[in-house]
């Protein structure tokens, strides 16, 4: 069987465990005849961990040069067609899609989220880009619905990270694991009810609190920052420590031993779900709230701003040592089949 050289484009090699998990899921789903080339920032890290060829993702010139040597372009996982990062980011991916089609190459939008598209020009650009894709699968119904409004109907499944293997939970009586991130929705005193509830829960249940950054550059040191602002009580400070996981499987190992995972980031929520860990979500983004609903775990909307320490303590206490329903996790895993089938159909 002739091999196909395929450029995998995403937010890879940026020291983000969620995107590393997406790459792991994408590589596992590729047909055996595919030879991948991965866009990455930290190329050495991606080469070492995944054993793949890479190209510098922050150089459009280098990526376009690599694309010319490939048979297809796959935009893999995440929400790449959005303008929350910047309109420039949307232009970057638009340039890749257009260059691929001009070169007669197949374009696959794989397990993608769509949006937010805050600008009118962003929606106009995406309306032009969607017909250029050879095939598309979306990671959630909201993205599929938005694409349909923009003129392209395509199937959807769960986020591709749900296709990774599940693990048995071993964490009854284990620590509370915190996967939080800085966000404009929680500035200064707005953190206090969450920290107070966390302290009271840890003290009452005699649990250690592990702070696990998912995006090293953004999340690492959050505990220290909050302590520096005088927001962390002495009891929580004594029980807390930060640890680092360099690989998704290392994070999953931490989650397997947790009595409760408090997750803000989407892929922390998903990997904890795959580990069978008890969960509660803090939603800064609709995709996190939707994932929590699919799992069947509690979620607090940070934009609402009305959560009290008492409400949070009650909710988190009820979730402690209570893993999610195995049937819900299995259903999410099964719904990722659409993404694998898309690649098998187009690239085999």
N, C-alpha and C positions, 0 to 999 in steps of 0.2 A: 504494500500500500504506500502510495506517495505521501510524503510528509507535507504538512502545511505550516508555514511560518506565520505566526499570529502575534500582533502587537496587543498586549494587555495594558490598557490605560486606566489609571486610577490614582488614588491618593496614597501611593505605596512608598515605603521607606521613609515615612515621616514620624516614626517612633510613636505610632498610634496603634494600640492593640486591636482596636476594632477593624481598622483597615488591613492589618496583618491577617486577621481572621477571615476577612473577605477574600484576600488573595489566596489563602490556604484553601478556602472553599472553591474558588474559581479554578485553581490548578487541579484540584481533585475531580472537578466536573469535566475537564477537557478530554476529548477523545484522544486515544493513545497516539494517533498519527500527528497530533499538533506539537509543534516546536514553539514554545512561548518565548517572547521577548517582553520584559516588564519595564514600564516606566517607573522610576524610583528616584527619590532624593538621595537617601543613603544607599548608594548602589552596593557597596561592599557588604553591608548588613543583609540586604535582600539576596545577594548572590550566595552568601554563606548559609543563610537559613533555609532558602528554598531551592538552591542549586539551579538557578535559571540565569539566562543572559539578561542584561539590563541596559537601559539608556536613561540619561539624566532627564527626569521629568520636568525640571524647571527651565530647560532649554528647548524652546519650541523648534529651533533650527535642528537640534540633534534628534528630537522626536520625529520630525517630518522626514529627516534623512533615514531613520530606522524604518519608518512606515513604508518608504519606497521599496525596501527590501522584503516586505511582508506581503502575504496574500490576503490578510483580513485585519480589521481593527475591531477589538472588543473593548467597550467601555464597561468596566467590571465593577458592579456593586456600588453602594453609596448613592449619594445624590449629586451627580456631577453637573447636570443641567439645572443650575440654580444661580441666582444672583445675590444671595445673602452674603457670600464671600466677597464678590465684586462682579461688576459687569465684565471686567477684563477676564475673569475666570471662565465665564460663559463663552466669551469670544475664543478663548484658547481651545475649548472642546469643540466649538463650532468650526474652527479652522481645521482641526483634525478630521472631523466628519466629512467636511467638504473636500479636503485634500484626498481622503481615501476614495470617495466616490468619483472624483475627477480622474483618479488613477485606476478606476475600474475594479476596486477592491470591495469586498463585502464589509458592511458595517453592522455590528451587533451591539445593541444597548441591552446589557445583561443584568437582570435583577436590579434595575435602576429605580431610584426614587426620582420624582420630578418636582422641582420647585424647592423653596418658594421662588416665584417670579414676580418681584415687586414692581418692576418697571414695565411700562407699556412696550418699550423697544425690546425687552427681554422676551416677552410673550410673542412678539412678532418674529423674532429670530428663531425661537423654538418651533413656531408654526412652520417655518421654512425648513428647519433641520429634520423634524420628525419623518417627513416623507423620504428623506435620503437614507434612512436606516433600512437595511435589508430585513432585519427582524428585531423585535423588541420583546422583552419581558420586564414587567414592573414588580417591585417588591411589596407593594401595598395597594389596596383598592383606591385610595385617594389619588395616588399618582396616575393610576390607570384612568380614573375619571377625568382628571385634568388633561391628560393626553387626548382623551376622546373629545373634550371640548375644543381642543386645539386641532382636531381633525384626524387623529390617528388612534384606532382601536387596536389594542394588543392585550394578551393575557397577563394575569398577575398571580404571584404566589407570595409566600412569606419571604422575609429577608434571607439571603443566601447563607448567612452564618448558621441558620437553623439546620442546614444540611450536614453540619459537622456531627461527629458521633456524640451521643449522650453518655453520661456517666452516672453511676449510682451515688446518691448522696450519703455522706458519712458524718454529717455535722451536728447531730443533736447535742445540744449543750455547748456548741462551739462559739467562736467569737462573732462579733458583729463586724461585717466588712463594709466599709464605706467607699463607694466609687463616685465621688463628687467632683465637680469642676467649677472653676470661677465662672460666674455669669452675671450680666448686668441686672438680672432679676433679683439677685441677692447681693446687695451692697451694704457693707457695714452692719448696722443693727438688724437688718432684714434676716441675717443669718441666725439671730439669737434663738428664736423658738425651735429651730431644727437642732441646734447645738444643745439647748436645754433638754429637749426630749431625748436626744441621744445619750446625754449624761445620766439622766434619770433612769433610762432603760438599762444602761450598762451597770449602774450602781445597784439597782434593785435585783437584777438577774446575775450579778457578779460575772460580767463578761468583759473580755479584752476587746478593744476596738482597733481594727486594722484599717489603715487608710491606704487604698490601692489606686494609684494614679493610672488612668488608661491612656491618656495622651501625655507623655513625659514632659514635653516642653510647656504644656498648658496647666497640667494638674499637679505636677510634682511640687511639693512645698506648700500646698494649700493649708495643711494643718499648722505649719509654722506661721504662715501669714495670719491665720485666724487667731492663733495664740498671741502674736505680736499686736493685734488690734484689741486685745483684752476681751475677746468674745468667748473663749474656751474656759469653762470652769475648772477648778483644780481637780475635781474628781475625774472629769473626762480627760484632762491632760495626763494624769497618772496612768490611766488605762490605755492610752492611745500610743500607737507607733505607726510610722509609715513604712511600707515595704514596696519593693518593685518587682514586677513580673515582666520579663523581657519577651516572653512568647505567650500566645493565647492559651496554650496548654498549661503553662505555669499559673495563669490567672484562674483557669478552670480548676486546678488542684486546690487553690486557695478557697474557691467557692464551694467545692465539695465538702470542705471541713467547716463551713460557716453555719452558725445558727440563724443568721439573717444577713441578707445583702441589701443595702440601701443604695440604689443605683440611679444616677442621673443620665449617664451615657447609654444610648441605645444598645450598643454591643456588649456593654457590661451586663445589662439586663438579660440579653439573649444568652451569653455564655453562662451566666449564673443559672438561667433556666435549664440549659443543657446539663448542668451539673446537678440538677434537681434541688437546688438550694431554695429555702424560703426567701421571699422577695417582697420588696416595696419600692415603688418608683417615685422619683421626684422629677416631674415633667417640666422641662424648659422648652419643649418642642412637641408639636402634635404627634410626631412619629413615636415618641417615647410613651405618650399616653395611650396611643393605639396598641402598641406592643404589650403594655401592661394589661389592657383589656383583653387581648387575645390570650395571654397567659392565665388571666384570672386573678391577678394580684392587685393590691391596693396601689393607688397613685394619687399624689397631690400635685395640683397645678400651681407651679411657682408664680405664674403671671397673675393668679388670683389674689395672692398676698394676704389671704384671710386665715391661714393656718395658725392655730395656737399650739403651744407646747403640749397642752393637755390633749388636744385632738390627735396630735402626732404620736404621743406616748401611747394612747389607747389603740390606735391603728397598728403601730409597730409591735406592741406587746402581743396583740392578737396574731400577728404574722410570725412571731418568733418560733422557731422549731417546727413550723407547719409548712412542709414543702408543697409546691403547686401540684395540681392534678396531673398524673402521668399521661392521661388521655389528651389533655390540652397540649402538652409538649409534643406528643406523638403526632397530633394533627398538624401542628406547625411544621414539623419535620417533613411530613408527607407532602405538604403543599409546596415545597421547594422543587418538586419533580419537574415542574414546568420549565425551570431554568436549565436544568441538566438536559432535558429533551430538546430545548432550543439549540444548544451547542452540538448535540449529537446529530441533529438534522442538518445543520448548516456547515459544520466543520469536519465531520467524519469522512 
